[in-house]
């Protein structure tokens, strides 16, 4: 079982008010309820999916977090800059720049 890059980023960005026990419980529940070999954003609770966008303070920060989320989600789903570009309605070169900006070696950057 593995976690998609987008899920790892969501885990990193989430505040975890229940601390490590909340994370342990969530992972245990995901392992039990997930039929596939990879845990994706579809299986996460909505509070964790939206946590990183909700934590951004300014409009530019929120827009960047949303763009990061959308690019990572498309890349996670399609795995190709051409298909990411097509799904997001942007040029392939733009998609490639955004993928390079937000992803490193297929993993979400956590800067």
C-alpha distances in whole Angstrom, upper triangle without the diagonal:
4,7,10,13,15,13,13,17,17,16,18,21,21,24,22,25,24,23,20,20,19,16,15,16,14,11,12,13,10,8,11,12,9,10,8,5,6,7,11,14,15,13,15,18,21,22,20,20,23,23,24,27,28,29,30,34,36,36,35,32,31,31,30,27,27,27,24,22,23,23,20,19,21,19,16,17,19,19,22,25,28,25,25,29,29,27,28,32,33,34,31,33,32,28,28,30,28,24,26,27,24,21,21,19,17,16,18,21,22,25
4,7,9,12,10,10,13,14,13,15,18,19,22,20,24,23,21,19,20,19,15,15,16,14,11,13,14,11,10,13,14,11,12,9,6,5,6,9,12,14,13,14,17,20,21,18,17,21,21,21,24,26,26,27,31,33,33,32,29,28,28,26,23,24,24,21,19,20,20,16,16,18,16,13,15,17,16,20,22,25,23,22,26,27,25,26,29,30,31,28,29,29,25,25,26,24,21,22,23,20,17,17,16,13,12,14,17,18,22
4,6,8,6,6,10,11,10,12,15,15,18,17,21,21,19,17,18,17,13,14,15,12,10,13,14,10,10,14,14,11,13,11,9,6,5,7,9,12,11,11,15,17,18,14,14,17,17,17,20,22,22,24,27,29,29,28,25,24,25,23,20,20,20,17,15,17,17,13,13,16,14,11,13,16,15,19,21,24,22,20,24,25,23,23,27,27,28,26,27,26,23,23,24,21,18,20,21,17,15,16,15,12,10,11,15,15,19
4,5,5,6,9,10,11,13,14,15,19,19,22,22,21,20,21,19,16,17,18,15,13,16,16,13,13,17,16,13,14,12,10,6,6,6,8,11,11,11,15,16,17,14,13,16,17,16,18,21,21,22,26,27,27,26,23,22,22,20,17,17,17,14,12,14,13,10,9,12,10,7,10,12,12,15,17,20,18,16,20,21,19,20,23,23,25,23,24,23,19,19,21,18,15,17,18,14,12,13,13,9,8,9,13,14,18
4,5,5,6,9,10,11,12,14,18,18,22,23,21,20,22,20,17,18,20,17,15,18,19,16,17,20,19,17,18,15,14,10,10,8,9,13,14,13,16,17,18,14,13,15,16,14,16,19,19,20,24,25,24,23,20,20,20,17,15,15,15,12,10,12,11,8,9,11,9,7,11,13,11,15,16,19,17,15,19,21,18,18,22,22,23,21,22,20,17,17,18,15,12,14,14,11,9,10,10,7,5,5,9,10,14
4,5,5,6,9,10,11,12,16,17,20,21,20,20,21,19,16,18,19,16,15,18,18,15,17,20,19,16,18,16,15,11,10,7,7,10,12,11,14,14,15,11,9,12,13,11,13,16,16,17,21,22,22,20,18,17,17,15,12,12,12,9,7,10,10,6,6,10,9,7,10,13,12,15,16,19,17,14,18,19,17,17,20,20,22,21,21,20,16,17,18,14,12,15,14,11,10,12,13,10,8,6,10,11,14
4,5,5,6,9,10,10,14,14,18,18,17,16,18,15,12,15,15,12,11,15,15,12,14,17,16,14,16,14,14,10,7,6,6,9,9,8,11,12,13,9,8,11,12,11,14,16,16,18,22,23,23,23,20,18,19,17,14,14,15,13,10,13,13,10,9,13,13,10,12,16,15,18,20,22,20,18,21,23,20,20,24,24,26,24,25,23,20,21,21,18,16,18,18,14,13,15,15,13,10,9,12,12,15
4,5,5,6,9,10,13,13,17,18,16,15,17,15,12,14,16,13,12,15,16,13,15,18,18,16,19,17,15,12,10,9,9,13,13,11,14,15,15,11,11,13,13,12,15,17,16,18,21,23,24,23,19,19,20,18,14,16,16,13,12,15,15,11,12,15,14,12,15,18,16,19,20,24,22,20,23,25,22,22,26,25,27,25,26,24,21,21,21,18,16,17,17,13,12,13,14,12,8,7,10,9,13
4,5,5,6,9,12,13,17,18,17,16,19,16,14,16,18,15,15,18,19,16,18,21,21,19,21,19,18,15,13,11,10,14,14,12,14,14,14,10,10,11,10,9,12,14,13,14,18,20,20,19,16,15,16,14,11,12,13,10,9,12,12,9,11,14,13,12,15,18,17,19,19,23,21,18,21,23,21,20,24,23,25,24,24,22,19,19,19,16,14,15,14,10,10,12,14,12,9,6,8,7,10
4,5,5,6,10,11,14,16,15,15,17,14,12,15,16,13,13,17,17,14,17,20,19,18,20,19,18,15,12,10,8,12,12,9,11,11,10,6,6,8,7,7,10,12,11,13,17,19,19,19,16,14,16,14,11,12,14,11,9,12,14,11,11,15,15,13,16,19,19,21,22,24,23,20,22,24,21,20,24,24,26,25,26,23,21,22,21,18,17,18,17,13,14,16,17,15,12,10,11,10,13
4,6,5,8,8,12,13,12,11,13,11,8,12,13,10,10,14,15,13,15,18,18,17,20,19,18,15,12,12,10,14,13,10,11,12,11,7,9,11,9,9,13,14,13,15,19,21,22,22,18,17,19,18,14,16,17,14,13,16,17,14,14,18,18,16,18,21,21,24,24,27,26,23,26,28,25,24,28,28,30,29,29,27,24,24,24,21,19,21,19,16,16,17,18,16,13,11,12,10,14
4,6,8,9,13,14,12,12,15,13,11,14,16,14,14,17,18,17,19,22,22,21,24,22,21,17,15,14,13,17,16,13,15,15,13,10,11,12,10,9,12,14,12,14,17,20,21,20,16,16,18,16,13,15,17,14,13,17,17,14,16,19,18,17,20,23,22,24,24,28,26,23,26,28,26,24,28,28,29,28,28,26,23,24,23,20,18,19,17,14,14,15,17,16,12,10,10,7,10
4,6,9,12,14,13,14,17,14,13,16,18,15,16,19,20,18,21,24,23,22,25,24,23,20,17,15,13,17,17,13,14,13,11,8,9,9,7,5,9,10,8,10,13,16,17,17,13,13,15,14,10,13,15,12,11,15,16,14,15,19,19,18,20,23,22,25,24,28,26,23,25,27,25,23,27,26,28,28,28,25,23,23,22,19,18,19,17,14,15,17,19,18,14,11,11,8,10
4,6,9,11,10,12,14,11,10,14,15,13,14,17,17,16,19,22,21,21,24,23,23,20,16,15,13,16,15,12,11,11,9,6,8,9,5,6,10,10,8,11,14,18,19,19,16,15,17,16,13,14,17,15,13,17,19,16,17,20,21,19,22,25,25,27,27,30,28,25,28,29,26,25,29,29,31,31,31,28,26,27,26,22,22,23,21,17,18,20,22,20,17,14,15,12,14
4,6,9,8,11,13,11,11,14,15,14,16,19,19,19,21,24,23,23,27,27,26,23,20,19,17,19,18,15,14,14,10,9,12,11,8,9,12,11,9,12,14,18,20,20,17,16,19,19,15,17,20,18,17,20,22,20,21,24,25,23,25,29,28,31,31,34,32,29,31,33,30,29,32,32,34,34,34,31,29,30,29,25,25,26,23,20,21,23,25,24,20,17,17,14,16
4,5,5,7,9,7,7,11,12,11,13,15,16,16,19,21,21,21,25,25,25,22,18,19,17,19,17,14,13,14,10,9,12,13,10,12,15,14,12,16,18,22,23,24,20,20,23,22,18,20,23,21,19,22,24,22,22,26,26,24,26,29,29,32,32,35,33,30,33,35,32,31,34,34,37,36,36,34,31,32,31,28,27,28,26,23,23,25,26,25,21,19,19,16,18
4,5,9,10,8,10,13,13,13,15,17,18,19,21,23,23,24,28,28,28,25,22,22,20,21,20,16,14,15,12,11,15,15,12,14,17,14,13,17,19,22,24,26,22,21,24,24,21,22,25,24,22,25,27,25,25,29,29,27,29,33,33,35,36,39,37,34,36,38,35,33,37,37,40,39,39,37,34,35,34,31,30,31,29,26,27,28,30,28,25,23,23,20,21
4,7,6,5,8,10,10,11,13,15,15,17,19,20,21,22,26,27,27,24,21,22,20,22,19,16,14,16,13,12,16,17,14,17,19,18,17,20,22,26,28,29,25,24,28,27,23,25,28,26,24,27,29,26,26,30,30,28,30,33,33,36,37,40,38,35,38,39,36,35,39,39,42,41,41,39,36,37,36,33,32,33,31,28,28,29,31,29,26,24,24,21,23
4,6,6,7,9,10,11,13,15,16,17,19,21,22,23,26,27,26,24,21,21,20,22,20,17,16,18,15,13,17,18,15,16,20,18,17,20,23,26,28,29,25,24,27,26,23,25,27,25,23,27,28,26,26,30,30,27,30,33,32,35,36,39,37,34,37,39,36,35,39,39,41,40,40,38,35,36,35,32,31,31,30,26,26,27,29,27,24,22,22,19,21
4,5,5,6,9,10,11,12,14,15,16,18,20,21,24,24,23,21,19,20,20,22,19,16,16,19,16,14,18,19,17,18,21,21,19,23,25,28,30,31,27,26,29,28,24,26,28,25,24,27,28,25,25,29,29,26,29,32,31,34,35,38,37,34,37,39,36,35,39,39,41,40,40,38,35,35,35,32,30,31,30,26,26,26,27,26,22,21,22,19,21
4,5,5,6,8,10,10,12,14,15,17,18,20,23,24,23,22,19,21,20,22,19,16,16,18,16,15,18,20,18,20,23,22,21,25,27,31,32,33,29,28,31,30,26,28,30,28,26,29,30,27,27,30,30,27,30,33,33,36,37,40,38,36,39,40,37,37,40,41,43,42,42,40,37,38,37,34,33,34,32,29,28,29,30,28,25,24,25,22,25
4,5,5,6,9,10,11,12,14,16,16,18,21,22,22,20,17,18,17,19,16,13,12,15,13,11,15,17,15,17,20,19,19,22,25,28,29,30,27,25,28,27,23,25,27,25,23,26,27,24,24,28,28,25,27,30,30,34,35,38,35,33,36,37,34,34,37,38,40,39,40,38,35,35,35,32,30,32,30,27,27,28,28,27,23,22,23,21,23
4,5,5,6,9,10,10,12,14,15,16,20,20,19,17,14,15,15,17,14,12,12,15,13,11,14,16,14,16,19,19,18,21,24,28,29,29,26,24,27,26,22,23,25,23,21,24,25,22,21,25,25,22,24,28,27,31,32,35,33,30,33,35,32,31,35,36,38,36,37,35,32,32,32,29,28,29,28,24,23,24,25,23,20,19,20,18,21
4,5,5,6,9,10,11,12,14,15,19,19,18,17,15,17,17,19,15,14,14,17,16,14,17,19,18,19,23,23,22,25,28,31,33,33,29,28,30,29,25,27,29,26,24,27,28,24,24,27,27,24,26,29,29,32,34,37,35,32,36,37,34,34,38,38,40,39,40,38,35,35,35,32,30,31,30,27,26,26,26,25,22,21,23,21,24
4,6,5,6,9,10,11,12,14,18,19,19,17,15,17,17,17,14,12,12,16,15,14,16,19,18,20,23,23,23,26,29,32,33,34,30,29,31,30,26,27,29,27,24,27,28,25,24,28,28,24,26,30,30,33,35,37,35,33,36,37,34,34,38,39,41,40,41,39,36,36,37,33,31,33,32,28,28,28,29,27,24,23,25,23,26
4,5,5,6,9,10,10,12,15,16,16,15,11,13,13,14,10,9,9,13,12,10,13,16,15,17,20,20,20,23,27,30,30,31,27,26,28,27,23,24,26,23,21,23,25,22,20,24,24,21,22,26,26,30,31,34,31,29,33,34,30,30,34,35,37,36,37,35,32,33,33,30,28,30,29,25,25,26,26,24,21,20,22,21,24
4,5,5,6,9,10,10,14,14,14,12,9,12,13,14,11,10,11,15,15,12,14,18,17,18,22,22,22,25,28,31,32,32,28,27,29,27,24,24,26,23,21,23,24,21,20,23,23,20,21,25,24,28,30,33,30,28,32,33,30,30,34,35,37,35,36,35,31,32,32,29,27,28,28,24,23,24,24,21,19,19,21,20,23
4,5,5,6,9,10,13,15,14,14,12,15,16,16,13,12,14,17,17,16,18,21,20,22,25,25,25,28,32,35,35,35,32,30,32,31,27,28,30,27,24,27,28,24,23,26,26,23,24,27,27,31,33,35,33,31,35,36,33,33,37,38,40,38,40,38,35,35,36,33,30,32,32,28,27,27,27,25,22,22,25,24,27
4,5,5,6,8,12,14,14,14,11,13,14,14,10,10,11,15,16,14,16,19,19,21,24,24,25,28,31,34,34,35,32,29,31,30,27,27,29,27,23,25,27,24,22,25,26,22,23,26,27,31,33,35,32,30,34,34,31,32,36,37,39,38,39,37,34,35,36,33,30,32,32,28,27,28,28,25,23,23,26,25,28
4,5,5,6,9,10,11,10,7,10,11,11,7,8,10,14,15,13,14,18,18,20,22,23,24,27,30,32,32,33,30,28,29,28,24,24,26,24,21,22,24,20,19,22,22,18,19,23,23,27,29,31,28,27,30,31,28,29,32,34,36,34,36,34,31,31,33,29,27,29,29,25,24,25,25,22,20,20,23,22,26
4,6,6,8,9,9,10,8,12,14,14,10,12,14,18,19,17,18,21,21,23,26,26,27,30,33,36,36,36,32,31,32,31,27,27,29,26,23,25,26,22,21,24,23,19,20,24,24,28,30,32,29,28,32,33,30,31,34,36,37,35,37,36,32,33,34,31,28,30,31,27,25,26,25,22,21,21,24,24,28
4,6,8,11,12,12,11,14,16,15,12,13,15,18,20,18,19,23,23,25,28,28,29,32,35,38,38,38,35,33,34,33,30,30,31,29,26,27,28,25,23,26,26,22,23,26,26,30,33,35,32,31,35,35,32,33,37,38,40,38,40,39,35,36,37,34,32,34,34,30,29,29,29,26,24,25,28,27,31
4,7,9,11,12,10,12,14,12,9,11,13,16,18,17,18,21,22,24,26,27,28,31,34,36,36,36,34,31,32,32,28,28,29,27,24,25,27,24,21,24,24,21,20,24,25,29,31,33,30,29,32,32,29,30,34,36,38,36,38,37,33,34,36,33,30,33,33,29,28,29,28,25,24,24,27,27,31
4,6,8,8,7,9,12,10,8,11,13,16,18,17,17,20,22,23,25,26,28,30,33,35,35,35,32,30,31,30,27,26,27,25,22,23,24,21,18,21,21,17,17,20,21,25,28,29,26,26,29,29,26,28,31,33,35,33,35,34,30,31,33,30,27,30,30,27,25,26,25,22,21,22,25,25,29
4,7,9,9,11,14,12,10,14,17,19,22,20,20,23,25,26,28,29,31,33,36,38,38,37,35,33,33,32,29,28,29,27,24,24,25,22,20,21,22,18,17,20,21,25,28,29,26,26,29,29,26,28,32,33,35,33,35,35,31,31,34,31,28,31,32,28,26,27,26,23,22,23,27,28,31
4,5,7,9,13,12,11,14,17,20,22,20,19,23,24,25,27,29,30,32,35,37,36,36,33,31,31,30,27,26,27,25,22,22,22,19,17,19,18,15,14,17,18,21,24,26,23,23,26,26,24,26,29,30,32,30,32,31,28,28,30,28,25,27,29,25,23,24,23,19,19,21,24,25,29
4,7,10,13,14,12,15,18,21,23,20,20,23,24,25,27,29,30,31,35,37,36,35,33,31,31,30,27,26,26,24,22,22,22,19,17,19,18,14,14,17,17,20,23,25,23,23,26,27,24,26,30,31,32,29,31,31,27,27,29,27,24,26,27,24,21,22,20,17,17,19,22,23,27
4,6,10,11,10,12,16,18,20,17,16,20,21,21,23,25,26,28,31,33,32,32,29,27,28,26,23,23,23,20,18,19,19,15,14,16,15,11,12,15,14,18,21,23,21,20,24,24,22,23,27,28,29,27,28,28,24,24,26,24,21,23,24,20,18,19,17,14,14,15,19,20,24
4,7,8,7,8,12,14,16,13,13,17,17,18,20,22,23,25,28,30,30,29,27,25,25,24,21,20,21,19,16,17,18,14,13,15,15,11,12,16,16,20,22,24,21,20,24,24,22,23,26,27,29,27,29,28,24,25,26,23,21,23,23,20,18,19,19,15,14,15,18,19,22
4,5,6,7,11,12,15,12,10,14,16,16,18,20,21,22,26,28,27,26,24,22,22,21,18,17,18,16,13,14,14,11,9,12,12,9,9,13,14,17,19,21,19,17,21,21,18,19,23,24,26,24,26,25,21,22,23,20,18,21,21,18,16,18,18,14,13,13,17,17,21
4,5,5,8,9,11,9,7,10,12,13,14,16,18,19,23,24,24,23,21,19,19,18,15,14,15,14,10,11,13,11,8,11,13,10,10,14,15,18,20,22,19,17,20,21,17,18,22,23,25,24,26,24,20,22,23,20,18,21,20,17,16,19,19,16,14,13,16,17,20
4,6,8,9,12,11,9,12,14,16,16,18,20,22,25,27,26,26,24,21,21,21,18,16,18,17,13,13,16,13,10,13,15,12,11,15,17,20,21,23,20,18,21,21,18,19,22,24,26,26,28,26,23,24,26,22,21,24,24,20,20,22,22,19,18,17,20,20,24
4,7,9,12,10,10,13,15,17,18,19,21,23,26,28,28,28,26,23,24,23,20,19,21,19,15,17,18,16,13,16,17,14,14,18,19,23,24,26,23,21,25,25,21,22,26,27,30,29,31,29,26,27,28,25,23,26,26,22,21,23,23,20,19,18,21,21,24
4,6,8,7,7,10,11,13,15,16,17,20,23,25,25,26,23,20,22,21,18,17,19,17,14,16,18,15,13,17,18,15,16,19,20,24,25,27,24,22,25,26,22,22,26,28,30,29,31,29,25,27,28,24,23,25,24,21,20,23,23,20,18,17,19,19,22
4,6,6,7,9,10,13,14,14,16,19,22,24,24,25,23,20,22,22,18,17,20,19,16,17,20,18,16,19,21,18,19,22,24,27,28,30,27,25,27,28,24,24,28,29,32,32,33,31,28,29,30,26,25,28,27,23,23,25,26,23,21,19,22,21,23
4,5,5,6,8,11,12,12,14,17,19,22,21,22,20,17,19,19,16,15,18,17,14,15,18,17,15,18,20,18,19,22,24,26,27,29,26,23,26,26,23,22,25,27,30,30,32,29,26,28,28,25,24,27,25,22,23,25,27,24,21,19,21,20,23
4,6,6,6,10,10,9,11,14,17,20,20,21,19,16,18,19,15,15,18,17,14,17,20,18,17,20,22,20,21,25,26,28,29,31,28,25,28,29,25,24,28,29,32,32,33,30,27,29,29,25,25,27,25,22,23,26,27,25,22,19,21,19,21
4,5,5,8,10,10,11,14,17,20,20,21,18,15,18,17,14,14,17,15,12,15,18,15,14,18,19,17,19,22,23,26,26,29,26,23,26,27,24,23,27,27,30,30,31,28,25,27,27,23,22,24,23,19,20,22,24,21,18,16,17,16,18
4,6,7,8,10,12,14,17,19,18,19,16,14,15,15,12,11,14,13,9,12,14,13,11,15,16,15,16,19,20,23,23,25,23,20,22,24,20,19,23,24,27,26,27,25,22,24,24,20,19,22,21,17,18,21,22,19,17,14,16,15,18
4,6,6,6,9,11,14,16,15,16,14,11,13,13,10,9,13,12,10,12,15,14,13,16,18,17,18,21,22,25,24,26,24,21,23,24,21,19,23,24,27,27,28,25,22,24,24,20,20,23,21,17,19,22,24,21,19,16,17,16,18
4,6,5,6,9,12,15,15,16,13,11,14,14,10,11,14,13,11,14,17,15,15,19,20,19,21,24,24,26,26,29,27,23,25,27,24,22,25,26,29,29,29,26,24,26,25,21,21,23,21,17,19,22,24,22,19,16,16,14,16
4,5,5,7,10,13,13,14,10,9,11,11,7,9,12,10,9,12,14,13,14,17,18,17,20,22,22,24,24,26,25,21,23,25,22,20,24,24,26,26,26,23,21,23,21,18,18,20,17,14,16,19,21,19,16,13,13,11,13
4,5,6,9,10,10,11,8,6,8,9,6,6,10,10,9,11,14,14,14,17,18,18,20,22,23,24,23,26,24,21,22,24,21,19,22,22,25,25,25,22,20,22,21,17,18,20,17,15,17,20,23,21,19,15,15,14,15
4,6,8,10,11,13,10,8,11,12,9,10,14,14,12,15,18,17,17,20,22,22,23,26,27,28,27,29,28,24,26,27,24,22,25,25,28,29,29,26,24,26,25,21,22,24,21,18,21,24,27,25,22,18,18,16,17
4,6,10,11,12,9,8,12,12,9,11,15,14,13,17,19,18,19,22,23,23,25,27,27,29,28,31,29,26,27,29,26,24,27,27,29,30,30,26,25,26,25,21,22,23,20,18,20,23,26,24,21,18,17,14,15
4,6,8,9,5,5,9,9,7,10,12,12,13,16,17,17,18,21,22,22,25,27,27,28,26,29,28,24,25,27,25,22,25,24,27,28,27,24,23,24,22,19,20,21,18,16,19,22,25,24,21,17,16,14,14
4,7,9,6,7,10,11,11,13,15,15,16,19,20,21,22,24,26,26,28,30,30,31,29,32,31,27,28,30,28,25,27,26,29,30,29,26,25,27,25,22,23,24,21,19,22,25,28,27,25,21,19,17,16
4,6,5,6,9,10,11,12,14,15,16,18,20,21,22,24,26,27,28,30,30,31,29,31,30,26,26,29,27,23,25,24,27,28,27,24,24,26,23,20,23,23,20,19,23,25,29,28,25,22,20,19,17
4,5,5,6,9,10,10,12,14,15,16,18,20,21,22,24,25,27,28,29,29,26,28,28,24,24,26,24,20,22,21,24,26,25,21,22,24,22,19,21,23,19,18,22,25,28,27,25,22,21,20,18
4,5,5,6,9,10,10,12,14,15,16,18,20,21,22,24,25,27,27,27,24,26,26,22,22,24,23,19,21,19,22,23,22,18,19,21,18,16,18,19,16,16,19,22,26,25,23,19,18,18,16
4,5,5,6,9,10,10,12,14,15,16,18,20,21,22,24,25,25,26,24,26,26,22,22,25,23,20,22,21,23,24,23,19,19,21,18,15,18,18,15,14,17,20,24,23,21,17,15,14,13
4,5,5,6,9,10,10,12,14,15,16,18,20,21,22,24,24,25,23,25,24,21,21,23,21,18,20,20,22,24,23,20,19,21,19,16,18,19,16,15,18,21,24,23,21,17,16,15,15
4,5,5,6,8,10,10,12,14,15,16,18,19,21,22,23,23,21,22,22,18,18,20,18,15,17,16,19,20,20,16,16,18,16,13,16,17,14,13,17,20,23,22,20,17,16,16,16
4,5,5,6,8,10,10,12,14,15,16,18,20,21,21,21,19,21,21,17,17,20,18,15,17,16,18,19,18,15,14,16,14,11,13,14,11,10,14,17,20,19,17,14,13,13,12
4,5,5,6,9,10,10,12,14,15,16,18,20,20,21,19,22,21,17,18,20,18,15,18,18,20,20,20,17,16,17,16,12,13,15,12,10,13,16,19,18,16,12,12,11,12
4,5,5,6,9,10,10,12,14,15,16,18,19,19,18,20,19,15,16,18,15,13,15,15,18,19,19,16,15,17,16,12,14,16,14,11,14,18,21,18,17,14,14,14,15
4,5,5,6,8,10,11,12,14,15,16,17,17,15,17,16,12,13,15,13,10,13,12,15,15,16,12,11,13,12,9,10,13,11,9,12,16,19,17,16,13,13,14,15
4,6,5,6,8,10,10,12,14,15,15,16,14,17,16,12,14,16,14,12,15,14,16,16,16,13,11,13,12,8,9,11,9,6,9,13,15,13,12,9,9,11,12
4,6,5,6,9,10,10,12,14,14,16,15,18,16,12,14,16,14,12,15,15,18,18,18,15,13,15,15,11,11,14,12,9,11,14,17,14,13,10,11,12,14
4,6,5,6,8,10,11,12,13,14,13,15,13,9,11,13,10,8,12,12,15,15,16,13,11,13,14,10,10,14,13,10,12,16,18,15,14,12,14,15,17
4,5,5,6,8,10,10,11,11,10,12,11,7,9,11,10,8,11,11,13,12,13,11,8,10,10,7,7,10,10,8,9,13,15,12,12,10,12,14,16
4,5,5,6,8,10,9,11,11,14,12,9,12,14,12,11,15,14,16,15,16,14,11,12,12,9,7,10,10,7,7,11,12,9,9,7,10,12,14
4,6,5,6,9,10,12,12,14,12,9,12,13,11,10,14,15,17,16,18,16,12,14,15,12,11,14,14,11,11,14,15,12,12,10,13,15,18
4,5,5,6,8,9,9,11,8,5,9,10,7,8,11,12,14,13,15,13,10,12,14,11,10,13,14,12,12,15,16,12,13,12,15,18,20
4,5,5,5,6,7,10,8,6,9,11,10,10,14,13,14,12,14,13,9,10,12,10,8,11,12,10,9,12,12,9,10,10,13,16,18
4,6,6,9,11,13,11,9,13,14,12,13,17,17,18,16,18,17,13,14,16,13,11,14,15,12,10,13,12,9,9,10,13,16,19
4,6,9,11,12,9,9,12,12,10,12,15,16,18,16,18,18,14,15,18,15,13,16,18,15,14,16,16,12,13,14,17,19,22
4,6,8,9,6,6,10,10,9,11,14,15,15,13,16,16,12,13,16,15,12,15,17,15,14,16,15,12,14,15,18,21,24
4,7,9,8,8,11,12,12,13,16,16,16,13,15,15,12,11,14,13,10,13,15,14,12,13,12,9,12,13,16,19,22
4,5,5,6,9,10,11,12,14,13,13,10,12,13,9,9,13,12,10,12,15,14,12,14,13,11,14,15,17,21,23
4,5,5,6,9,10,10,12,10,9,6,8,9,6,6,9,9,8,10,13,13,12,14,14,12,15,15,17,20,22
4,5,5,6,9,10,10,10,8,5,9,10,8,8,12,12,11,14,16,16,15,17,17,15,18,19,21,24,25
4,5,5,6,9,10,10,10,8,12,12,9,11,14,13,12,15,17,16,16,18,18,15,18,18,21,24,25
4,5,5,6,8,8,9,8,11,10,6,9,11,10,9,12,14,13,13,16,16,14,16,15,18,20,22
4,6,5,6,5,6,5,8,7,5,8,11,10,10,13,15,15,15,18,19,17,18,18,20,22,24
4,6,5,7,8,8,11,11,9,12,14,14,14,17,18,18,18,21,22,19,21,21,23,25,27
4,6,8,10,10,14,12,10,13,15,14,13,17,18,17,17,21,21,18,20,19,21,24,25
4,6,9,10,12,10,8,12,13,11,12,16,16,15,16,20,21,18,19,18,20,22,23
4,7,9,12,10,9,13,14,13,14,18,18,18,19,22,24,21,23,21,23,25,26
4,7,8,6,7,10,11,10,12,15,15,16,17,20,22,20,22,20,21,24,24
4,5,5,6,9,10,11,12,14,15,17,18,20,21,20,22,21,22,25,25
4,5,5,6,9,10,10,12,14,15,16,18,18,17,20,19,20,24,24
4,5,5,6,9,10,11,12,14,15,17,18,17,19,19,19,23,23
4,5,5,6,9,10,10,12,14,16,18,17,19,18,18,21,21
4,5,5,6,9,10,11,11,14,16,14,16,15,16,19,19
4,5,5,6,8,10,10,12,13,12,14,14,15,18,19
4,6,5,6,9,10,12,14,14,15,14,14,17,17
4,5,5,6,8,11,13,13,13,12,12,14,15
4,5,5,5,8,10,9,10,9,10,13,14
4,6,5,7,9,9,10,10,9,13,13
4,6,8,11,11,11,10,8,11,11
4,7,10,10,9,6,6,8,9
4,7,6,5,5,5,9,11
4,5,5,6,6,10,11
4,5,8,9,13,14
4,7,9,12,15
4,6,9,12
4,6,9
4,6
4
